[in-house]
Amino acid sequence: MDRKKILVVDDNELFRDSIADMLIRQNFDVVQAPDGRSALNEASQRRFDLVISDMKMPYMSGIELLDKMKQVVPDVPFLIITAFGAVETAVEAMKKGAYDFIQKSDTLMRELELTVIRALQYQTLVDENRRLKTALNGKWTSIGKTAAMEEVRAMVARVADSRSTVLITGESGTGKELIARSIHFQSRRNHGPFVKVNCAALPDGLIESELFGHEKGAFTGAIMQKRGKFEAASGGTLLLDEIGELPMAGQAKLLRALQEREIHKVGGDQPIEVDVRIVVTTNRKLEEEVGRGNFREDLYYRLNVMRIHLPTLRDRREDIPSLADHFLKRYNEENGFSVEGFAEGCLDTLVRHPWPGNIRELENAIERSVVLTRTGKIRPDIFQFVSPADFGRDDSGNLEAGMTVGEAEKQLIMKTLSHCGGNRTRAADMLGISIRTLRNKLNEYHSVKELDLVEA
């Protein structure tokens, strides 16, 4: 891992060397400059992760250097060291974009060491958010540009900066998590954490502990205190993925946390305030689940404040050619291949397919075709889809008179999983059961390892 590079600017050579020595002991790469002009020259030749500058120097003051440095490297954090009593000047530097200032004193080196660590951690977070935002902007292309998707984009922009809970609905594979991340990174909370919880994967007996945490000794196996997902997401966004799979007991606990904006650790006595923005996703119709008694009505209304629905890919087929081209370019670049495009008839094949797995299925199909083609154009016959008619036909002859209902159920479940490429969420949808029920059935059959199963 590359070491962080720090530029130290001070006309006092002895003082400058002392700072450099301290930073080198902390495993930083250090470059020294005796004045502002030399510092600007260094900054033009290499990239620095941090600049530390004295305030009073010949030729150019620390504030003047700050102004010029922001023009050359605007994103690099800048620390000012000032003489005792020069607080007003230091405040001016903060207003101009300095990360922090430190007064000269007997404890200067210790304060400087801690401030450097904080500044670099802050910059790492800024860089990571910038990288994720860039990646996210690129992925926007991967969900289409039709009027329906433009409406989704507009809705994301409207809800991002509010504190309101957002409910994102749509079939599996339509891009719900991508929308949730976009809401986070377009909000004022984008410097905070984004924490995802797969509600379908929460163990029945540990839901409360996973969401809210537990105290040491709260139950057998609780050998230390644990932070829950709510605490982990404090100051940021908590995504509750596939909220329709949360059992009723967990729903009651979640409702209380949302209403009171505080949580109780398992085994804890004191409430803990949490500052969390909630985004939830579901591929189920929660209104129908409420009617069936599977989902609390009061929780449904608490979650259904701002709603964003993602249309299926078969309902916006005009997006398919541009999406296919987008994925082709991505997997060309990732693999170093030189696939030139699609041969005649390819796009017609893609547009006619029903895409039960939506964008995720399309992306997987294009990735496979790129890997198999490598160079030249992708041919239509490279796409091998299983039609609903083929799926419904029992060519195997495995169902026989006298077979137990349990064995027939197992065959249906395994055949559905195979049809869905091992995707348990899609298989559960097709079978009309919850993913939790499907997981329990698979555990009964001891067949989880028979397929490369995924939940998405």
C-alpha positions in Angstrom: 0.0 0.0 0.0 1.4 3.4 -1.0 2.5 5.6 1.9 0.8 9.0 2.3 2.9 11.9 1.0 3.0 15.1 3.1 4.5 18.5 2.2 5.9 20.5 5.1 6.4 24.2 4.4 8.4 26.4 6.9 11.3 28.8 6.6 12.7 27.7 10.0 14.8 24.7 9.0 15.2 23.3 12.5 11.4 23.5 13.1 10.7 22.0 9.7 13.1 19.1 10.3 11.4 18.4 13.6 8.0 18.1 12.0 9.4 16.0 9.2 11.1 13.6 11.6 7.9 13.1 13.6 6.0 12.3 10.4 8.6 10.0 9.1 8.4 8.0 12.3 4.7 7.6 11.6 5.6 6.0 8.3 4.7 9.0 6.0 6.7 10.2 3.0 7.7 13.8 3.6 8.9 16.5 1.3 10.2 19.8 2.7 9.9 23.3 1.3 11.5 26.5 2.8 8.8 28.9 1.4 5.6 29.2 -0.5 7.2 29.4 -4.0 9.1 26.2 -3.4 6.0 24.5 -2.1 4.0 25.4 -5.2 6.7 24.1 -7.4 6.7 20.8 -5.5 2.9 20.5 -5.7 3.1 21.0 -9.5 5.4 18.0 -9.9 3.8 15.4 -7.6 0.6 14.6 -5.7 0.5 15.2 -2.0 -2.1 13.9 0.5 -1.6 16.7 2.9 0.1 20.1 3.2 1.4 21.5 6.5 2.4 25.2 6.4 3.6 27.8 8.8 1.6 31.0 8.8 4.4 33.6 8.7 7.0 33.1 6.0 9.0 35.3 3.6 7.8 35.9 0.1 4.4 34.4 0.7 2.3 34.0 3.9 0.6 30.8 4.8 -2.8 32.2 3.8 -1.4 33.3 0.4 0.0 29.9 -0.1 -3.3 28.4 0.8 -5.1 30.5 -1.9 -2.6 29.5 -4.6 -2.5 25.9 -3.5 -6.3 25.6 -3.7 -6.0 26.7 -7.4 -3.4 24.0 -8.1 -4.6 21.1 -5.9 -8.1 22.1 -4.6 -8.9 18.8 -2.9 -5.7 18.4 -0.8 -6.2 19.2 3.0 -4.2 22.1 4.3 -3.0 22.6 7.9 -1.9 26.0 9.2 0.6 26.3 12.1 0.3 29.7 13.8 2.0 31.6 16.6 0.2 31.9 19.9 -2.5 34.7 19.8 -3.0 34.6 16.0 -6.4 33.0 16.2 -8.1 35.6 14.0 -5.7 35.0 11.2 -6.2 31.2 11.6 -10.0 31.6 11.5 -9.5 33.5 8.2 -7.5 30.5 6.9 -10.3 28.1 7.9 -12.8 30.3 6.0 -10.6 30.1 2.9 -10.6 26.3 3.0 -7.9 25.2 5.5 -8.7 21.9 7.2 -7.5 23.1 10.6 -5.0 25.2 12.4 -2.7 24.5 15.3 -1.1 27.0 17.7 2.6 26.7 18.5 3.0 25.4 22.1 4.8 22.7 24.2 2.3 20.1 23.0 2.5 21.1 19.3 3.9 17.8 18.0 1.4 15.6 19.8 -1.5 17.8 18.6 -0.1 17.9 15.1 0.3 14.1 15.0 -3.4 13.6 15.9 -4.6 16.3 13.5 -2.6 14.8 10.6 -4.3 11.4 11.3 -7.8 13.0 11.4 -7.1 15.1 8.2 -5.9 12.0 6.3 -8.9 9.9 7.5 -11.2 12.7 6.4 -9.6 12.9 3.0 -9.8 9.1 2.5 -13.5 9.3 3.2 -13.9 12.2 0.7 -12.0 10.3 -1.9 -14.0 7.2 -1.3 -17.3 9.1 -1.6 -16.1 10.7 -4.8 -15.1 7.4 -6.2 -18.4 5.8 -5.3 -20.3 8.8 -6.7 -18.4 8.5 -10.0 -19.1 4.8 -10.1 -22.7 5.4 -9.3 -23.1 8.0 -12.0 -21.7 5.4 -14.4 -24.1 2.8 -13.2 -27.1 5.1 -13.8 -26.5 4.3 -17.5 -27.1 0.7 -16.7 -30.7 1.1 -15.6 -31.9 2.9 -18.8 -32.9 6.3 -20.2 -36.6 5.9 -21.0 -39.2 8.4 -19.7 -40.0 6.0 -16.8 -36.4 5.9 -15.7 -36.0 9.7 -16.0 -39.0 10.0 -13.7 -37.2 7.7 -11.2 -34.1 9.9 -11.5 -36.2 13.0 -10.8 -37.8 11.4 -7.8 -34.4 10.4 -6.4 -33.2 14.0 -6.7 -36.4 15.3 -4.9 -36.2 12.9 -1.9 -32.5 12.7 -1.4 -32.0 15.6 0.9 -35.1 15.0 3.1 -35.1 12.8 6.2 -38.2 11.0 5.0 -38.2 7.2 4.8 -38.2 5.9 1.2 -39.8 2.7 0.0 -38.4 1.4 -3.2 -40.5 -1.3 -5.0 -39.9 -3.4 -8.0 -39.1 -7.0 -9.2 -35.8 -8.6 -8.4 -33.1 -7.4 -10.7 -34.5 -4.0 -11.5 -31.8 -2.0 -9.6 -33.4 -1.2 -6.2 -30.2 -1.2 -4.3 -28.6 1.1 -6.9 -31.4 3.6 -6.3 -31.0 3.3 -2.6 -27.2 4.1 -2.9 -27.9 7.0 -5.2 -30.3 8.5 -2.6 -27.6 8.2 0.0 -24.8 9.8 -2.1 -27.1 12.6 -3.3 -28.1 13.5 0.3 -26.4 15.6 3.0 -25.5 12.3 4.7 -23.2 11.2 1.9 -20.1 11.5 4.2 -21.8 9.1 6.7 -22.0 5.3 6.3 -24.3 3.4 4.0 -25.2 0.1 5.8 -27.2 -2.6 4.1 -29.3 -5.3 5.9 -30.7 -8.2 4.0 -33.9 -8.8 6.0 -34.4 -12.2 4.4 -31.0 -13.4 5.7 -31.5 -12.4 9.3 -31.5 -15.5 11.6 -34.9 -15.8 13.3 -33.4 -15.8 16.8 -30.9 -13.0 16.3 -32.9 -10.3 14.4 -33.1 -7.9 17.4 -29.3 -8.4 18.1 -28.4 -7.8 14.5 -30.5 -4.6 14.2 -30.0 -3.1 17.6 -26.9 -4.8 19.1 -26.5 -6.6 22.4 -24.7 -6.2 25.7 -22.1 -8.6 26.9 -23.8 -11.6 28.6 -27.2 -10.8 27.2 -27.6 -14.4 26.0 -25.6 -17.5 25.6 -22.7 -16.8 23.2 -22.8 -13.0 23.8 -19.2 -12.8 25.0 -18.8 -9.1 24.2 -20.9 -6.1 23.5 -22.0 -5.7 19.9 -23.1 -2.7 17.8 -26.2 -3.3 15.8 -26.9 -2.1 12.2 -28.7 1.0 13.5 -25.7 2.2 15.4 -23.3 1.3 12.6 -25.4 3.5 10.2 -25.6 6.5 12.6 -25.2 9.7 10.7 -25.8 7.9 7.4 -28.3 5.7 5.7 -29.6 2.3 6.7 -31.0 0.1 3.8 -33.4 -2.6 4.9 -33.4 -4.8 1.8 -36.4 -7.0 1.1 -38.3 -5.7 4.1 -41.3 -8.0 3.3 -39.3 -11.0 4.6 -39.0 -9.6 8.1 -41.0 -11.7 10.6 -43.8 -10.1 12.6 -41.7 -10.0 15.8 -39.0 -8.2 14.1 -41.5 -5.8 12.5 -42.7 -4.8 15.9 -39.2 -4.0 17.1 -38.5 -2.0 13.9 -41.7 0.0 14.2 -40.7 1.0 17.8 -37.3 2.1 16.7 -38.7 4.2 13.8 -41.3 5.9 16.0 -39.0 6.7 18.9 -35.8 7.3 16.9 -34.0 5.3 19.6 -33.1 1.7 20.1 -32.5 -0.7 23.0 -29.7 -3.2 22.9 -30.6 -6.8 23.8 -29.8 -7.0 27.5 -29.5 -3.2 27.9 -31.5 -0.9 30.1 -30.8 2.6 28.6 -32.2 3.8 25.2 -29.7 4.9 22.6 -30.6 7.7 20.3 -29.8 7.1 16.6 -29.6 9.5 13.7 -30.4 7.2 10.7 -32.1 7.8 7.4 -34.1 4.6 6.5 -34.5 3.3 3.0 -36.3 0.0 2.4 -36.8 -2.2 -0.7 -39.2 -5.0 -1.5 -40.1 -7.1 -4.5 -43.4 -7.9 -2.8 -46.7 -6.0 -2.8 -46.8 -4.9 0.8 -50.4 -3.9 0.6 -51.3 -7.5 -0.3 -49.1 -8.8 2.5 -50.9 -6.5 5.0 -54.2 -8.0 3.8 -52.9 -11.5 4.3 -51.7 -10.7 7.8 -48.1 -11.1 6.9 -47.1 -7.5 7.4 -48.0 -4.9 10.0 -50.3 -2.2 8.7 -48.9 0.4 11.1 -45.3 -0.4 9.9 -46.4 -0.3 6.3 -47.7 3.3 6.7 -44.6 4.3 8.6 -42.4 3.0 5.7 -44.6 4.2 2.8 -43.8 7.9 3.1 -41.9 8.5 -0.2 -42.3 5.7 -2.8 -40.2 5.0 -5.8 -41.3 2.1 -8.2 -38.9 0.6 -10.7 -40.5 -0.8 -13.8 -39.6 -4.2 -15.2 -37.3 -4.5 -18.2 -40.0 -6.1 -20.3 -42.1 -2.9 -19.7 -39.4 -0.7 -21.2 -37.9 -2.8 -24.0 -36.6 0.3 -25.8 -33.9 0.4 -23.1 -32.5 -3.0 -24.0 -30.2 -2.1 -26.9 -28.5 0.7 -25.0 -28.2 -1.4 -21.9 -26.7 -4.3 -23.9 -24.2 -1.9 -25.5 -23.3 -0.5 -22.0 -22.7 -4.0 -20.6 -20.7 -5.1 -23.7 -18.3 -2.1 -23.2 -18.0 -2.8 -19.5 -17.0 -6.5 -19.9 -14.8 -5.7 -22.8 -12.8 -3.3 -20.6 -12.8 -5.6 -17.5 -11.6 -8.6 -19.5 -9.4 -7.0 -22.1 -11.5 -8.4 -24.9 -12.3 -6.7 -28.3 -15.8 -7.7 -29.0 -16.9 -5.3 -31.7 -20.7 -5.3 -31.2 -23.8 -7.4 -32.0 -24.3 -9.2 -35.3 -27.6 -8.8 -37.2 -30.5 -10.3 -35.4 -28.9 -10.2 -32.0 -30.7 -7.1 -30.7 -34.1 -8.5 -32.0 -33.4 -11.7 -29.9 -32.7 -9.6 -26.8 -35.7 -7.3 -27.2 -38.1 -10.3 -27.7 -36.9 -12.1 -24.6 -39.2 -11.6 -21.5 -36.3 -11.1 -19.1 -37.9 -12.4 -15.9 -34.6 -11.5 -14.1 -34.7 -8.0 -15.5 -31.5 -6.0 -15.8 -29.5 -8.5 -13.7 -30.4 -11.3 -16.1 -29.5 -9.1 -19.2 -26.2 -8.1 -17.7 -25.3 -11.8 -17.0 -26.3 -12.8 -20.5 -24.1 -10.1 -22.0 -21.2 -10.9 -19.8 -21.5 -14.6 -20.8 -21.7 -13.7 -24.5 -18.6 -11.4 -24.3 -16.5 -14.0 -22.5 -17.5 -16.7 -25.1 -17.0 -14.3 -28.1 -13.8 -12.5 -27.1 -13.4 -10.9 -30.5 -15.5 -10.0 -33.5 -19.3 -9.7 -33.2 -21.7 -11.5 -30.9 -24.0 -13.9 -32.8 -27.7 -14.4 -31.9 -27.2 -18.2 -31.4 -24.9 -17.6 -28.4 -27.9 -16.6 -26.3 -29.5 -19.7 -24.8 -32.7 -18.9 -23.0 -35.1 -21.3 -21.3 -38.7 -20.4 -22.4 -41.6 -20.7 -20.0 -43.0 -23.5 -22.2 -39.8 -25.5 -21.8 -39.8 -24.9 -18.1 -43.4 -26.1 -17.7 -42.7 -29.4 -19.7 -41.7 -32.4 -17.6 -39.3 -34.0 -20.0 -37.4 -35.8 -17.2 -40.3 -38.1 -16.4 -39.3 -37.8 -12.7 -42.9 -37.3 -11.4 -44.5 -40.7 -11.0 -47.7 -42.0 -9.5 -47.3 -42.8 -5.9 -44.5 -40.3 -5.4 -44.9 -38.5 -2.0 -46.0 -34.9 -2.0 -42.8 -34.0 -0.2 -40.6 -35.5 -3.0 -42.7 -33.8 -5.7 -42.3 -30.5 -3.8 -38.5 -30.9 -3.6 -38.3 -31.6 -7.4 -40.4 -28.5 -8.1 -38.3 -26.3 -5.9 -35.0 -27.6 -7.3 -36.2 -27.3 -10.9 -37.4 -23.7 -10.2 -34.0 -22.8 -8.7 -32.3 -24.3 -11.7 -34.5 -22.3 -14.0 -33.6 -19.1 -12.1 -29.9 -19.8 -12.2 -29.8 -20.4 -8.5 -31.3 -17.1 -7.6 -33.4 -17.8 -4.5 -35.3 -14.5 -4.5 -36.6 -15.1 -8.1 -37.3 -18.7 -7.3 -39.4 -17.8 -4.3 -41.4 -15.3 -6.3 -42.2 -17.9 -9.0 -43.1 -20.5 -6.3 -45.3 -18.0 -4.5 -43.5 -18.5 -1.1 -41.2 -16.3 1.0 -37.5 -16.6 0.7 -37.4 -17.6 4.3 -39.7 -20.6 3.6 -37.5 -21.5 0.6 -34.4 -21.4 2.7 -36.0 -23.6 5.3 -37.0 -26.1 2.6 -33.5 -26.2 1.2 -32.1 -26.9 4.7 -34.5 -29.8 5.0 -33.3 -31.2 1.7 -29.6 -30.6 2.6 -29.4 -29.4 -1.0 -28.1 -25.9 -0.6 -24.8 -26.8 -2.1 -26.3 -28.5 -5.2 -26.6 -25.1 -6.9 -24.6 -21.9 -6.9 -27.4 -20.1 -5.0 -27.6 -16.3 -4.7 -30.0 -14.0 -3.0 -30.6 -10.7 -4.9 
